[in-house]
Amino acid sequence: MKIILSILLFCSVLLADRDGGPYIGFGYGVSEFFDDGVFKEVNKDSSDTMIFYVGAYINKHLSVELAKVEFNSGNSYEAVDNSNQDTTLTFSSLNVSTLAHYAFFDDSLDFYAKFGVGEMDAAGVGSTGFTMIYGVGVGYRITDALSVKVAYDNYDIDYQENTTERTMNIKLMYSAIEYQF
């Protein structure tokens, strides 16, 4: 899957609109974990989160990005499983997303919606699997190459326990700084 994501991103950079072009960004925020009844009790459901991403504008209204998200950069989620054992939960994700942009005020204010998929590594839950990503954000272009943004992303993680299917969820609110080449 990582090879396919890398090829997709590389092709997107090659086809990028030269007025837009490739970009790189780093963000930091707070995430909140919802377990959908997988655990008996969740003691600590919020954590600091870091996100690193690279992407490319295909045109003025569309971009593609590859992101690595570490949901437990400062601390871990903590839960009590059904056998009353304390469990430390850590999550990380590698994902690819498509962003639909709509810019205002001579392209200095950018609203966007994000849709994507990725691979979620869920230590403590004992699974690695597929995640769906959707979110919204707003960016402000400080210079032609530098912008800041505030975003909200939602990660849905399917989990099957015996015959019961559950959807765990991580909500992420973050701010980021982005440099466009």
Secondary structure in CASP SS format (residue, H / E / C, confidence):
PFRMAT SS
TARGET T0000
AUTHOR 0000-0000-0000
METHOD secondary structure of the structure
MODEL  1
M C 1.00
K H 1.00
I H 1.00
I H 1.00
L H 1.00
S H 1.00
I H 1.00
L H 1.00
L H 1.00
F H 1.00
C H 1.00
S H 1.00
V H 1.00
L H 1.00
L C 1.00
A C 1.00
D C 1.00
R C 1.00
D C 1.00
G C 1.00
G E 1.00
P E 1.00
Y E 1.00
I E 1.00
G E 1.00
F E 1.00
G E 1.00
Y E 1.00
G E 1.00
V E 1.00
S E 1.00
E E 1.00
F E 1.00
F E 1.00
D C 1.00
D C 1.00
G C 1.00
V C 1.00
F C 1.00
K C 1.00
E E 1.00
V E 1.00
N E 1.00
K E 1.00
D C 1.00
S E 1.00
S E 1.00
D E 1.00
T E 1.00
M E 1.00
I E 1.00
F E 1.00
Y E 1.00
V E 1.00
G E 1.00
A E 1.00
Y E 1.00
I E 1.00
N E 1.00
K C 1.00
H C 1.00
L E 1.00
S E 1.00
V E 1.00
E E 1.00
L E 1.00
A E 1.00
K E 1.00
V E 1.00
E E 1.00
F C 1.00
N C 1.00
S C 1.00
G C 1.00
N C 1.00
S C 1.00
Y E 1.00
E E 1.00
A E 1.00
V E 1.00
D C 1.00
N C 1.00
S C 1.00
N C 1.00
Q C 1.00
D E 1.00
T E 1.00
T E 1.00
L E 1.00
T E 1.00
F E 1.00
S E 1.00
S E 1.00
L E 1.00
N E 1.00
V E 1.00
S E 1.00
T E 1.00
L E 1.00
A E 1.00
H E 1.00
Y E 1.00
A E 1.00
F E 1.00
F C 1.00
D C 1.00
D C 1.00
S C 1.00
L E 1.00
D E 1.00
F E 1.00
Y E 1.00
A E 1.00
K E 1.00
F E 1.00
G E 1.00
V E 1.00
G E 1.00
E E 1.00
M E 1.00
D E 1.00
A E 1.00
A E 1.00
G C 1.00
V C 1.00
G C 1.00
S E 1.00
T E 1.00
G E 1.00
F E 1.00
T E 1.00
M E 1.00
I E 1.00
Y E 1.00
G E 1.00
V E 1.00
G E 1.00
V E 1.00
G E 1.00
Y E 1.00
R E 1.00
I C 1.00
T C 1.00
D C 1.00
A C 1.00
L E 1.00
S E 1.00
V E 1.00
K E 1.00
V E 1.00
A E 1.00
Y E 1.00
D E 1.00
N E 1.00
Y E 1.00
D E 1.00
I E 1.00
D E 1.00
Y E 1.00
Q E 1.00
E E 1.00
N C 1.00
T C 1.00
T E 1.00
E E 1.00
R E 1.00
T E 1.00
M E 1.00
N E 1.00
I E 1.00
K E 1.00
L E 1.00
M E 1.00
Y E 1.00
S E 1.00
A E 1.00
I E 1.00
E E 1.00
Y E 1.00
Q E 1.00
F C 1.00
END
